[in-house]
């Protein structure tokens, strides 16, 4: 009975160690390729934001110009 309890406890312990990483209690994993992809996406986001600002300014200018004429 004691041996069975020891085996069960050891199995639970070994099985729980990898599960700790799932909940944020384990080691932190750093993936350089993921970081590179994040930097690339940030660059694309900056370009999209710049285009959005210029489009907004263009539409605003057209709106103001159209309302000044009327």
C-alpha positions in Angstrom: 0.0 0.0 0.0 2.8 2.4 0.9 4.6 1.6 -2.4 1.4 2.2 -4.3 1.0 5.6 -2.6 4.6 6.5 -3.3 4.3 5.6 -7.0 1.0 7.6 -7.3 2.6 10.6 -5.6 5.7 10.4 -7.8 3.5 10.2 -10.9 1.5 13.2 -9.9 4.6 15.2 -9.1 6.3 14.3 -12.4 3.0 15.0 -14.3 2.5 18.3 -12.6 5.9 19.8 -13.3 5.3 20.4 -17.1 1.8 21.7 -16.3 3.2 24.5 -14.1 4.6 26.2 -17.2 1.1 26.3 -18.7 -0.2 28.5 -15.9 2.8 30.8 -15.9 4.7 29.3 -13.0 7.4 27.6 -15.0 10.3 28.8 -17.0 10.0 31.7 -19.4 10.6 30.7 -23.0 12.2 33.2 -25.4 11.9 32.6 -29.1 14.1 35.0 -31.2 12.1 34.3 -34.4 8.9 35.3 -32.6 10.6 38.5 -31.5 11.7 39.2 -35.0 8.2 38.7 -36.3 6.9 41.1 -33.6 9.3 43.7 -34.8 8.2 43.2 -38.4 4.6 43.5 -37.4 5.3 46.7 -35.5 7.0 48.2 -38.5 3.9 47.3 -40.7 1.6 48.8 -38.0 3.6 52.1 -38.0 3.2 52.3 -41.8 -0.5 51.6 -41.6 -0.9 54.2 -39.0 0.9 56.8 -41.1 -1.3 56.0 -44.1 -4.4 56.3 -41.8 -3.3 59.7 -40.6 -2.7 61.0 -44.1 -6.0 59.6 -45.3 -7.8 61.2 -42.4 -6.1 64.6 -43.2 -7.0 64.3 -46.9 -10.7 63.5 -46.1 -10.9 66.3 -43.5 -9.4 68.8 -46.0 -11.9 67.7 -48.7 -14.8 68.1 -46.2 -13.7 71.5 -45.2 -13.1 72.6 -48.8 -16.5 71.4 -49.9 -18.3 73.2 -47.0 -16.4 76.4 -47.6 -17.6 76.6 -51.2 -21.3 76.1 -50.3 
